[in-house]
Amino acid sequence: MPTPSWLTLLLIVLILIGVAVGRVPGLHMNRASIALVGATLLLLRGALTLTQAFAALDLNTLTLLFAM
């Protein structure tokens, strides 16, 4: 079921605010977990397909992060 565009926009705004703030008080979530939960919610709501999600991954950045 496709999600309404206003709901998708609201979800993206909430994700960006959460990542900008860095933590969600009371939930013990850091930036990485906020981004992961946000991406999962976008996938579950149908706003993003798996193909689009995989295409958005930057393997060079992931390699750098995992090498740290």
PQR file of N, CA, C, O and H, with PARSE charges and radii, in Angstrom:
ATOM      1  N   MET A   1       0.837  -1.173   0.000 -0.4000 1.5000
ATOM      2  CA  MET A   1       0.000   0.000   0.000 -0.0000 2.0000
ATOM      3  C   MET A   1       0.884   1.239   0.000  0.5500 1.7000
ATOM      4  O   MET A   1       1.650   1.443   0.942 -0.5500 1.4000
ATOM      5  N   PRO A   2       0.797   2.070  -1.032 -0.5600 1.5000
ATOM      6  CA  PRO A   2       1.634   3.274  -1.074  0.2800 2.0000
ATOM      7  C   PRO A   2       1.240   4.250   0.033  0.5500 1.7000
ATOM      8  O   PRO A   2       0.069   4.400   0.383 -0.5500 1.4000
ATOM      9  N   THR A   3       2.240   4.886   0.550 -0.4000 1.5000
ATOM     10  CA  THR A   3       2.017   5.824   1.640 -0.0000 2.0000
ATOM     11  C   THR A   3       1.688   7.213   1.095  0.5500 1.7000
ATOM     12  O   THR A   3       2.216   7.591   0.049 -0.5500 1.4000
ATOM     13  H   THR A   3       3.191   4.764   0.266  0.4000 1.0000
ATOM     14  N   PRO A   4       0.835   7.983   1.767 -0.5600 1.5000
ATOM     15  CA  PRO A   4       0.562   9.349   1.314  0.2800 2.0000
ATOM     16  C   PRO A   4       1.836  10.189   1.353  0.5500 1.7000
ATOM     17  O   PRO A   4       2.690   9.990   2.217 -0.5500 1.4000
ATOM     18  N   SER A   5       1.958  11.114   0.428 -0.4000 1.5000
ATOM     19  CA  SER A   5       3.186  11.898   0.332 -0.0000 2.0000
ATOM     20  C   SER A   5       3.412  12.762   1.566  0.5500 1.7000
ATOM     21  O   SER A   5       4.561  12.985   1.949 -0.5500 1.4000
ATOM     22  H   SER A   5       1.264  11.275  -0.274  0.4000 1.0000
ATOM     23  N   TRP A   6       2.345  13.259   2.202 -0.4000 1.5000
ATOM     24  CA  TRP A   6       2.542  14.098   3.393 -0.0000 2.0000
ATOM     25  C   TRP A   6       3.079  13.280   4.557  0.5500 1.7000
ATOM     26  O   TRP A   6       3.846  13.788   5.375 -0.5500 1.4000
ATOM     27  H   TRP A   6       1.412  13.078   1.891  0.4000 1.0000
ATOM     28  N   LEU A   7       2.679  12.010   4.633 -0.4000 1.5000
ATOM     29  CA  LEU A   7       3.172  11.147   5.701 -0.0000 2.0000
ATOM     30  C   LEU A   7       4.645  10.803   5.480  0.5500 1.7000
ATOM     31  O   LEU A   7       5.431  10.753   6.427 -0.5500 1.4000
ATOM     32  H   LEU A   7       2.056  11.597   3.968  0.4000 1.0000
ATOM     33  N   THR A   8       5.002  10.569   4.236 -0.4000 1.5000
ATOM     34  CA  THR A   8       6.401  10.310   3.905 -0.0000 2.0000
ATOM     35  C   THR A   8       7.256  11.524   4.226  0.5500 1.7000
ATOM     36  O   THR A   8       8.337  11.394   4.800 -0.5500 1.4000
ATOM     37  H   THR A   8       4.364  10.609   3.467  0.4000 1.0000
ATOM     38  N   LEU A   9       6.777  12.695   3.859 -0.4000 1.5000
ATOM     39  CA  LEU A   9       7.510  13.927   4.143 -0.0000 2.0000
ATOM     40  C   LEU A   9       7.672  14.132   5.650  0.5500 1.7000
ATOM     41  O   LEU A   9       8.750  14.506   6.111 -0.5500 1.4000
ATOM     42  H   LEU A   9       5.899  12.801   3.392  0.4000 1.0000
ATOM     43  N   LEU A  10       6.621  13.891   6.408 -0.4000 1.5000
ATOM     44  CA  LEU A  10       6.682  14.022   7.861 -0.0000 2.0000
ATOM     45  C   LEU A  10       7.696  13.042   8.456  0.5500 1.7000
ATOM     46  O   LEU A  10       8.462  13.403   9.349 -0.5500 1.4000
ATOM     47  H   LEU A  10       5.746  13.587   6.033  0.4000 1.0000
ATOM     48  N   LEU A  11       7.699  11.817   7.965 -0.4000 1.5000
ATOM     49  CA  LEU A  11       8.633  10.812   8.449 -0.0000 2.0000
ATOM     50  C   LEU A  11      10.075  11.217   8.156  0.5500 1.7000
ATOM     51  O   LEU A  11      10.943  11.081   9.017 -0.5500 1.4000
ATOM     52  H   LEU A  11       7.077  11.524   7.239  0.4000 1.0000
ATOM     53  N   ILE A  12      10.332  11.709   6.955 -0.4000 1.5000
ATOM     54  CA  ILE A  12      11.681  12.136   6.585 -0.0000 2.0000
ATOM     55  C   ILE A  12      12.129  13.317   7.439  0.5500 1.7000
ATOM     56  O   ILE A  12      13.278  13.368   7.878 -0.5500 1.4000
ATOM     57  H   ILE A  12       9.627  11.820   6.255  0.4000 1.0000
ATOM     58  N   VAL A  13      11.225  14.264   7.676 -0.4000 1.5000
ATOM     59  CA  VAL A  13      11.561  15.420   8.521 -0.0000 2.0000
ATOM     60  C   VAL A  13      11.896  14.960   9.938  0.5500 1.7000
ATOM     61  O   VAL A  13      12.857  15.448  10.532 -0.5500 1.4000
ATOM     62  H   VAL A  13      10.291  14.223   7.319  0.4000 1.0000
ATOM     63  N   LEU A  14      11.122  14.036  10.481 -0.4000 1.5000
ATOM     64  CA  LEU A  14      11.398  13.524  11.826 -0.0000 2.0000
ATOM     65  C   LEU A  14      12.735  12.787  11.885  0.5500 1.7000
ATOM     66  O   LEU A  14      13.463  12.899  12.871 -0.5500 1.4000
ATOM     67  H   LEU A  14      10.341  13.640   9.999  0.4000 1.0000
ATOM     68  N   ILE A  15      13.056  12.041  10.841 -0.4000 1.5000
ATOM     69  CA  ILE A  15      14.340  11.343  10.787 -0.0000 2.0000
ATOM     70  C   ILE A  15      15.483  12.356  10.761  0.5500 1.7000
ATOM     71  O   ILE A  15      16.463  12.209  11.491 -0.5500 1.4000
ATOM     72  H   ILE A  15      12.465  11.950  10.040  0.4000 1.0000
ATOM     73  N   LEU A  16      15.359  13.379   9.923 -0.4000 1.5000
ATOM     74  CA  LEU A  16      16.416  14.385   9.824 -0.0000 2.0000
ATOM     75  C   LEU A  16      16.583  15.157  11.128  0.5500 1.7000
ATOM     76  O   LEU A  16      17.708  15.459  11.525 -0.5500 1.4000
ATOM     77  H   LEU A  16      14.563  13.498   9.329  0.4000 1.0000
ATOM     78  N   ILE A  17      15.491  15.478  11.792 -0.4000 1.5000
ATOM     79  CA  ILE A  17      15.582  16.164  13.087 -0.0000 2.0000
ATOM     80  C   ILE A  17      16.271  15.254  14.104  0.5500 1.7000
ATOM     81  O   ILE A  17      17.128  15.705  14.863 -0.5500 1.4000
ATOM     82  H   ILE A  17      14.577  15.234  11.470  0.4000 1.0000
ATOM     83  N   GLY A  18      15.901  13.992  14.117 -0.4000 1.5000
ATOM     84  CA  GLY A  18      16.531  13.048  15.041 -0.0000 2.0000
ATOM     85  C   GLY A  18      18.021  12.895  14.796  0.5500 1.7000
ATOM     86  O   GLY A  18      18.804  12.828  15.743 -0.5500 1.4000
ATOM     87  H   GLY A  18      15.205  13.625  13.500  0.4000 1.0000
ATOM     88  N   VAL A  19      18.418  12.839  13.530 -0.4000 1.5000
ATOM     89  CA  VAL A  19      19.840  12.723  13.203 -0.0000 2.0000
ATOM     90  C   VAL A  19      20.568  14.021  13.555  0.5500 1.7000
ATOM     91  O   VAL A  19      21.701  13.981  14.035 -0.5500 1.4000
ATOM     92  H   VAL A  19      17.781  12.893  12.760  0.4000 1.0000
ATOM     93  N   ALA A  20      19.933  15.169  13.323 -0.4000 1.5000
ATOM     94  CA  ALA A  20      20.560  16.455  13.643 -0.0000 2.0000
ATOM     95  C   ALA A  20      20.741  16.623  15.147  0.5500 1.7000
ATOM     96  O   ALA A  20      21.781  17.105  15.597 -0.5500 1.4000
ATOM     97  H   ALA A  20      19.012  15.202  12.933  0.4000 1.0000
ATOM     98  N   VAL A  21      19.735  16.228  15.926 -0.4000 1.5000
ATOM     99  CA  VAL A  21      19.822  16.349  17.384 -0.0000 2.0000
ATOM    100  C   VAL A  21      20.828  15.336  17.932  0.5500 1.7000
ATOM    101  O   VAL A  21      21.580  15.642  18.857 -0.5500 1.4000
ATOM    102  H   VAL A  21      18.891  15.836  15.560  0.4000 1.0000
ATOM    103  N   GLY A  22      20.838  14.158  17.373 -0.4000 1.5000
ATOM    104  CA  GLY A  22      21.819  13.152  17.761 -0.0000 2.0000
ATOM    105  C   GLY A  22      21.318  12.087  18.703  0.5500 1.7000
ATOM    106  O   GLY A  22      21.867  10.986  18.734 -0.5500 1.4000
ATOM    107  H   GLY A  22      20.226  13.910  16.622  0.4000 1.0000
ATOM    108  N   ARG A  23      20.288  12.384  19.476 -0.4000 1.5000
ATOM    109  CA  ARG A  23      19.733  11.406  20.411 -0.0000 2.0000
ATOM    110  C   ARG A  23      18.245  11.646  20.560  0.5500 1.7000
ATOM    111  O   ARG A  23      17.758  12.768  20.415 -0.5500 1.4000
ATOM    112  H   ARG A  23      19.842  13.278  19.451  0.4000 1.0000
ATOM    113  N   VAL A  24      17.537  10.577  20.850 -0.4000 1.5000
ATOM    114  CA  VAL A  24      16.119  10.690  21.172 -0.0000 2.0000
ATOM    115  C   VAL A  24      15.996  10.433  22.669  0.5500 1.7000
ATOM    116  O   VAL A  24      16.212   9.308  23.119 -0.5500 1.4000
ATOM    117  H   VAL A  24      17.932   9.666  20.968  0.4000 1.0000
ATOM    118  N   PRO A  25      15.653  11.461  23.447 -0.5600 1.5000
ATOM    119  CA  PRO A  25      15.588  11.281  24.903  0.2800 2.0000
ATOM    120  C   PRO A  25      14.584  10.191  25.296  0.5500 1.7000
ATOM    121  O   PRO A  25      13.467  10.141  24.781 -0.5500 1.4000
ATOM    122  N   GLY A  26      15.001   9.342  26.198 -0.4000 1.5000
ATOM    123  CA  GLY A  26      14.127   8.291  26.696 -0.0000 2.0000
ATOM    124  C   GLY A  26      14.151   7.014  25.877  0.5500 1.7000
ATOM    125  O   GLY A  26      13.701   5.975  26.358 -0.5500 1.4000
ATOM    126  H   GLY A  26      15.908   9.383  26.615  0.4000 1.0000
ATOM    127  N   LEU A  27      14.662   7.060  24.658 -0.4000 1.5000
ATOM    128  CA  LEU A  27      14.687   5.860  23.815 -0.0000 2.0000
ATOM    129  C   LEU A  27      16.079   5.264  23.668  0.5500 1.7000
ATOM    130  O   LEU A  27      16.221   4.164  23.133 -0.5500 1.4000
ATOM    131  H   LEU A  27      15.028   7.905  24.267  0.4000 1.0000
ATOM    132  N   HIS A  28      17.099   5.960  24.128 -0.4000 1.5000
ATOM    133  CA  HIS A  28      18.483   5.493  24.031 -0.0000 2.0000
ATOM    134  C   HIS A  28      18.853   5.167  22.584  0.5500 1.7000
ATOM    135  O   HIS A  28      19.401   4.101  22.303 -0.5500 1.4000
ATOM    136  H   HIS A  28      16.983   6.853  24.562  0.4000 1.0000
ATOM    137  N   MET A  29      18.552   6.086  21.671 -0.4000 1.5000
ATOM    138  CA  MET A  29      18.875   5.911  20.256 -0.0000 2.0000
ATOM    139  C   MET A  29      19.911   6.951  19.858  0.5500 1.7000
ATOM    140  O   MET A  29      19.759   8.136  20.153 -0.5500 1.4000
ATOM    141  H   MET A  29      18.106   6.952  21.899  0.4000 1.0000
ATOM    142  N   ASN A  30      20.969   6.497  19.185 -0.4000 1.5000
ATOM    143  CA  ASN A  30      21.946   7.434  18.658 -0.0000 2.0000
ATOM    144  C   ASN A  30      21.658   7.689  17.180  0.5500 1.7000
ATOM    145  O   ASN A  30      20.664   7.200  16.644 -0.5500 1.4000
ATOM    146  H   ASN A  30      21.093   5.534  18.945  0.4000 1.0000
ATOM    147  N   ARG A  31      22.525   8.449  16.529 -0.4000 1.5000
ATOM    148  CA  ARG A  31      22.282   8.823  15.127 -0.0000 2.0000
ATOM    149  C   ARG A  31      22.167   7.604  14.211  0.5500 1.7000
ATOM    150  O   ARG A  31      21.304   7.562  13.334 -0.5500 1.4000
ATOM    151  H   ARG A  31      23.333   8.846  16.964  0.4000 1.0000
ATOM    152  N   ALA A  32      23.026   6.625  14.413 -0.4000 1.5000
ATOM    153  CA  ALA A  32      23.004   5.443  13.548 -0.0000 2.0000
ATOM    154  C   ALA A  32      21.702   4.665  13.699  0.5500 1.7000
ATOM    155  O   ALA A  32      21.120   4.229  12.706 -0.5500 1.4000
ATOM    156  H   ALA A  32      23.727   6.659  15.125  0.4000 1.0000
ATOM    157  N   SER A  33      21.250   4.492  14.922 -0.4000 1.5000
ATOM    158  CA  SER A  33      20.008   3.742  15.119 -0.0000 2.0000
ATOM    159  C   SER A  33      18.797   4.531  14.632  0.5500 1.7000
ATOM    160  O   SER A  33      17.833   3.940  14.146 -0.5500 1.4000
ATOM    161  H   SER A  33      21.723   4.846  15.728  0.4000 1.0000
ATOM    162  N   ILE A  34      18.834   5.855  14.754 -0.4000 1.5000
ATOM    163  CA  ILE A  34      17.744   6.682  14.223 -0.0000 2.0000
ATOM    164  C   ILE A  34      17.672   6.528  12.707  0.5500 1.7000
ATOM    165  O   ILE A  34      16.586   6.366  12.150 -0.5500 1.4000
ATOM    166  H   ILE A  34      19.617   6.335  15.149  0.4000 1.0000
ATOM    167  N   ALA A  35      18.821   6.577  12.039 -0.4000 1.5000
ATOM    168  CA  ALA A  35      18.853   6.431  10.585 -0.0000 2.0000
ATOM    169  C   ALA A  35      18.391   5.040  10.160  0.5500 1.7000
ATOM    170  O   ALA A  35      17.657   4.903   9.181 -0.5500 1.4000
ATOM    171  H   ALA A  35      19.703   6.708  12.492  0.4000 1.0000
ATOM    172  N   LEU A  36      18.813   4.016  10.887 -0.4000 1.5000
ATOM    173  CA  LEU A  36      18.426   2.644  10.551 -0.0000 2.0000
ATOM    174  C   LEU A  36      16.932   2.421  10.738  0.5500 1.7000
ATOM    175  O   LEU A  36      16.280   1.831   9.877 -0.5500 1.4000
ATOM    176  H   LEU A  36      19.409   4.127  11.682  0.4000 1.0000
ATOM    177  N   VAL A  37      16.392   2.886  11.847 -0.4000 1.5000
ATOM    178  CA  VAL A  37      14.951   2.754  12.091 -0.0000 2.0000
ATOM    179  C   VAL A  37      14.170   3.564  11.062  0.5500 1.7000
ATOM    180  O   VAL A  37      13.136   3.110  10.572 -0.5500 1.4000
ATOM    181  H   VAL A  37      16.922   3.365  12.546  0.4000 1.0000
ATOM    182  N   GLY A  38      14.654   4.752  10.733 -0.4000 1.5000
ATOM    183  CA  GLY A  38      13.984   5.582   9.734 -0.0000 2.0000
ATOM    184  C   GLY A  38      13.955   4.927   8.363  0.5500 1.7000
ATOM    185  O   GLY A  38      12.926   4.937   7.687 -0.5500 1.4000
ATOM    186  H   GLY A  38      15.494   5.120  11.132  0.4000 1.0000
ATOM    187  N   ALA A  39      15.083   4.357   7.952 -0.4000 1.5000
ATOM    188  CA  ALA A  39      15.126   3.670   6.661 -0.0000 2.0000
ATOM    189  C   ALA A  39      14.197   2.462   6.655  0.5500 1.7000
ATOM    190  O   ALA A  39      13.527   2.193   5.658 -0.5500 1.4000
ATOM    191  H   ALA A  39      15.918   4.349   8.502  0.4000 1.0000
ATOM    192  N   THR A  40      14.159   1.741   7.760 -0.4000 1.5000
ATOM    193  CA  THR A  40      13.262   0.591   7.867 -0.0000 2.0000
ATOM    194  C   THR A  40      11.803   1.020   7.773  0.5500 1.7000
ATOM    195  O   THR A  40      11.005   0.369   7.099 -0.5500 1.4000
ATOM    196  H   THR A  40      14.703   1.959   8.570  0.4000 1.0000
ATOM    197  N   LEU A  41      11.452   2.115   8.449 -0.4000 1.5000
ATOM    198  CA  LEU A  41      10.072   2.612   8.378 -0.0000 2.0000
ATOM    199  C   LEU A  41       9.709   3.043   6.957  0.5500 1.7000
ATOM    200  O   LEU A  41       8.590   2.801   6.504 -0.5500 1.4000
ATOM    201  H   LEU A  41      12.100   2.644   8.997  0.4000 1.0000
ATOM    202  N   LEU A  42      10.644   3.678   6.256 -0.4000 1.5000
ATOM    203  CA  LEU A  42      10.375   4.067   4.869 -0.0000 2.0000
ATOM    204  C   LEU A  42      10.160   2.836   3.989  0.5500 1.7000
ATOM    205  O   LEU A  42       9.303   2.844   3.106 -0.5500 1.4000
ATOM    206  H   LEU A  42      11.553   3.875   6.624  0.4000 1.0000
ATOM    207  N   LEU A  43      10.932   1.790   4.228 -0.4000 1.5000
ATOM    208  CA  LEU A  43      10.746   0.549   3.467 -0.0000 2.0000
ATOM    209  C   LEU A  43       9.407  -0.104   3.793  0.5500 1.7000
ATOM    210  O   LEU A  43       8.698  -0.553   2.893 -0.5500 1.4000
ATOM    211  H   LEU A  43      11.628   1.784   4.945  0.4000 1.0000
ATOM    212  N   LEU A  44       9.065  -0.157   5.067 -0.4000 1.5000
ATOM    213  CA  LEU A  44       7.810  -0.797   5.469 -0.0000 2.0000
ATOM    214  C   LEU A  44       6.587  -0.031   4.984  0.5500 1.7000
ATOM    215  O   LEU A  44       5.567  -0.643   4.671 -0.5500 1.4000
ATOM    216  H   LEU A  44       9.641   0.208   5.798  0.4000 1.0000
ATOM    217  N   ARG A  45       6.666   1.281   4.915 -0.4000 1.5000
ATOM    218  CA  ARG A  45       5.540   2.098   4.463 -0.0000 2.0000
ATOM    219  C   ARG A  45       5.414   2.118   2.936  0.5500 1.7000
ATOM    220  O   ARG A  45       4.426   2.627   2.407 -0.5500 1.4000
ATOM    221  H   ARG A  45       7.495   1.778   5.169  0.4000 1.0000
ATOM    222  N   GLY A  46       6.395   1.575   2.230 -0.4000 1.5000
ATOM    223  CA  GLY A  46       6.322   1.539   0.777 -0.0000 2.0000
ATOM    224  C   GLY A  46       6.807   2.811   0.114  0.5500 1.7000
ATOM    225  O   GLY A  46       6.631   2.986  -1.091 -0.5500 1.4000
ATOM    226  H   GLY A  46       7.198   1.162   2.659  0.4000 1.0000
ATOM    227  N   ALA A  47       7.415   3.703   0.883 -0.4000 1.5000
ATOM    228  CA  ALA A  47       7.926   4.951   0.318 -0.0000 2.0000
ATOM    229  C   ALA A  47       9.240   4.725  -0.412  0.5500 1.7000
ATOM    230  O   ALA A  47       9.670   5.568  -1.200 -0.5500 1.4000
ATOM    231  H   ALA A  47       7.558   3.561   1.862  0.4000 1.0000
ATOM    232  N   LEU A  48       9.877   3.593  -0.154 -0.4000 1.5000
ATOM    233  CA  LEU A  48      11.174   3.267  -0.723 -0.0000 2.0000
ATOM    234  C   LEU A  48      11.181   1.778  -1.029  0.5500 1.7000
ATOM    235  O   LEU A  48      10.754   0.968  -0.206 -0.5500 1.4000
ATOM    236  H   LEU A  48       9.528   2.908   0.486  0.4000 1.0000
ATOM    237  N   THR A  49      11.664   1.419  -2.209 -0.4000 1.5000
ATOM    238  CA  THR A  49      11.764   0.000  -2.554 -0.0000 2.0000
ATOM    239  C   THR A  49      13.144  -0.517  -2.163  0.5500 1.7000
ATOM    240  O   THR A  49      14.067   0.261  -1.921 -0.5500 1.4000
ATOM    241  H   THR A  49      12.011   2.077  -2.878  0.4000 1.0000
ATOM    242  N   LEU A  50      13.271  -1.834  -2.105 -0.4000 1.5000
ATOM    243  CA  LEU A  50      14.578  -2.411  -1.791 -0.0000 2.0000
ATOM    244  C   LEU A  50      15.613  -2.051  -2.844  0.5500 1.7000
ATOM    245  O   LEU A  50      16.777  -1.817  -2.519 -0.5500 1.4000
ATOM    246  H   LEU A  50      12.521  -2.466  -2.302  0.4000 1.0000
ATOM    247  N   THR A  51      15.202  -2.007  -4.089 -0.4000 1.5000
ATOM    248  CA  THR A  51      16.118  -1.637  -5.168 -0.0000 2.0000
ATOM    249  C   THR A  51      16.623  -0.215  -4.973  0.5500 1.7000
ATOM    250  O   THR A  51      17.814   0.048  -5.138 -0.5500 1.4000
ATOM    251  H   THR A  51      14.257  -2.197  -4.354  0.4000 1.0000
ATOM    252  N   GLN A  52      15.732   0.701  -4.626 -0.4000 1.5000
ATOM    253  CA  GLN A  52      16.140   2.081  -4.371 -0.0000 2.0000
ATOM    254  C   GLN A  52      17.047   2.169  -3.152  0.5500 1.7000
ATOM    255  O   GLN A  52      18.002   2.946  -3.142 -0.5500 1.4000
ATOM    256  H   GLN A  52      14.764   0.487  -4.492  0.4000 1.0000
ATOM    257  N   ALA A  53      16.755   1.382  -2.131 -0.4000 1.5000
ATOM    258  CA  ALA A  53      17.579   1.400  -0.923 -0.0000 2.0000
ATOM    259  C   ALA A  53      18.992   0.898  -1.219  0.5500 1.7000
ATOM    260  O   ALA A  53      19.968   1.495  -0.765 -0.5500 1.4000
ATOM    261  H   ALA A  53      15.979   0.751  -2.140  0.4000 1.0000
ATOM    262  N   PHE A  54      19.104  -0.185  -1.971 -0.4000 1.5000
ATOM    263  CA  PHE A  54      20.428  -0.695  -2.317 -0.0000 2.0000
ATOM    264  C   PHE A  54      21.171   0.267  -3.234  0.5500 1.7000
ATOM    265  O   PHE A  54      22.390   0.399  -3.129 -0.5500 1.4000
ATOM    266  H   PHE A  54      18.311  -0.669  -2.339  0.4000 1.0000
ATOM    267  N   ALA A  55      20.461   0.935  -4.126 -0.4000 1.5000
ATOM    268  CA  ALA A  55      21.100   1.901  -5.019 -0.0000 2.0000
ATOM    269  C   ALA A  55      21.621   3.115  -4.253  0.5500 1.7000
ATOM    270  O   ALA A  55      22.559   3.772  -4.706 -0.5500 1.4000
ATOM    271  H   ALA A  55      19.470   0.827  -4.211  0.4000 1.0000
ATOM    272  N   ALA A  56      21.030   3.420  -3.109 -0.4000 1.5000
ATOM    273  CA  ALA A  56      21.446   4.583  -2.320 -0.0000 2.0000
ATOM    274  C   ALA A  56      22.684   4.305  -1.476  0.5500 1.7000
ATOM    275  O   ALA A  56      23.286   5.241  -0.950 -0.5500 1.4000
ATOM    276  H   ALA A  56      20.268   2.887  -2.742  0.4000 1.0000
ATOM    277  N   LEU A  57      23.074   3.055  -1.334 -0.4000 1.5000
ATOM    278  CA  LEU A  57      24.253   2.724  -0.539 -0.0000 2.0000
ATOM    279  C   LEU A  57      25.519   3.141  -1.270  0.5500 1.7000
ATOM    280  O   LEU A  57      25.649   2.917  -2.473 -0.5500 1.4000
ATOM    281  H   LEU A  57      22.585   2.294  -1.761  0.4000 1.0000
ATOM    282  N   ASP A  58      26.447   3.746  -0.548 -0.4000 1.5000
ATOM    283  CA  ASP A  58      27.746   4.110  -1.101 -0.0000 2.0000
ATOM    284  C   ASP A  58      28.775   3.148  -0.512  0.5500 1.7000
ATOM    285  O   ASP A  58      29.138   3.248   0.660 -0.5500 1.4000
ATOM    286  H   ASP A  58      26.341   3.928   0.430  0.4000 1.0000
ATOM    287  N   LEU A  59      29.232   2.223  -1.335 -0.4000 1.5000
ATOM    288  CA  LEU A  59      30.118   1.177  -0.841 -0.0000 2.0000
ATOM    289  C   LEU A  59      31.458   1.720  -0.371  0.5500 1.7000
ATOM    290  O   LEU A  59      32.054   1.162   0.550 -0.5500 1.4000
ATOM    291  H   LEU A  59      28.937   2.142  -2.287  0.4000 1.0000
ATOM    292  N   ASN A  60      31.948   2.797  -0.982 -0.4000 1.5000
ATOM    293  CA  ASN A  60      33.209   3.390  -0.525 -0.0000 2.0000
ATOM    294  C   ASN A  60      33.074   3.922   0.901  0.5500 1.7000
ATOM    295  O   ASN A  60      33.971   3.731   1.722 -0.5500 1.4000
ATOM    296  H   ASN A  60      31.465   3.251  -1.730  0.4000 1.0000
ATOM    297  N   THR A  61      31.968   4.582   1.195 -0.4000 1.5000
ATOM    298  CA  THR A  61      31.742   5.107   2.541 -0.0000 2.0000
ATOM    299  C   THR A  61      31.569   3.973   3.538  0.5500 1.7000
ATOM    300  O   THR A  61      32.116   4.030   4.640 -0.5500 1.4000
ATOM    301  H   THR A  61      31.239   4.737   0.528  0.4000 1.0000
ATOM    302  N   LEU A  62      30.820   2.948   3.170 -0.4000 1.5000
ATOM    303  CA  LEU A  62      30.639   1.803   4.067 -0.0000 2.0000
ATOM    304  C   LEU A  62      31.966   1.103   4.351  0.5500 1.7000
ATOM    305  O   LEU A  62      32.225   0.697   5.484 -0.5500 1.4000
ATOM    306  H   LEU A  62      30.376   2.902   2.275  0.4000 1.0000
ATOM    307  N   THR A  63      32.800   0.963   3.332 -0.4000 1.5000
ATOM    308  CA  THR A  63      34.114   0.350   3.518 -0.0000 2.0000
ATOM    309  C   THR A  63      34.959   1.176   4.477  0.5500 1.7000
ATOM    310  O   THR A  63      35.618   0.627   5.360 -0.5500 1.4000
ATOM    311  H   THR A  63      32.589   1.293   2.411  0.4000 1.0000
ATOM    312  N   LEU A  64      34.941   2.486   4.305 -0.4000 1.5000
ATOM    313  CA  LEU A  64      35.689   3.367   5.199 -0.0000 2.0000
ATOM    314  C   LEU A  64      35.185   3.250   6.636  0.5500 1.7000
ATOM    315  O   LEU A  64      35.985   3.164   7.567 -0.5500 1.4000
ATOM    316  H   LEU A  64      34.405   2.932   3.588  0.4000 1.0000
ATOM    317  N   LEU A  65      33.874   3.247   6.823 -0.4000 1.5000
ATOM    318  CA  LEU A  65      33.313   3.160   8.170 -0.0000 2.0000
ATOM    319  C   LEU A  65      33.626   1.823   8.834  0.5500 1.7000
ATOM    320  O   LEU A  65      33.951   1.782  10.021 -0.5500 1.4000
ATOM    321  H   LEU A  65      33.224   3.317   6.066  0.4000 1.0000
ATOM    322  N   PHE A  66      33.530   0.735   8.082 -0.4000 1.5000
ATOM    323  CA  PHE A  66      33.813  -0.576   8.665 -0.0000 2.0000
ATOM    324  C   PHE A  66      35.305  -0.771   8.934  0.5500 1.7000
ATOM    325  O   PHE A  66      35.677  -1.576   9.788 -0.5500 1.4000
ATOM    326  H   PHE A  66      33.266   0.768   7.118  0.4000 1.0000
ATOM    327  N   ALA A  67      36.161  -0.043   8.216 -0.4000 1.5000
ATOM    328  CA  ALA A  67      37.604  -0.164   8.421 -0.0000 2.0000
ATOM    329  C   ALA A  67      38.086   0.618   9.637  0.5500 1.7000
ATOM    330  O   ALA A  67      39.217   0.429  10.086 -0.5500 1.4000
ATOM    331  H   ALA A  67      35.858   0.611   7.522  0.4000 1.0000
ATOM    332  N   MET A  68      37.252   1.483  10.167 -0.4000 1.5000
ATOM    333  CA  MET A  68      37.672   2.317  11.310 -0.0000 2.0000
ATOM    334  C   MET A  68      37.728   1.515  12.587  0.5500 1.7000
ATOM    335  O   MET A  68      38.062   2.057  13.642 -0.5500 1.4000
ATOM    336  H   MET A  68      36.333   1.637   9.802  0.4000 1.0000
TER
END
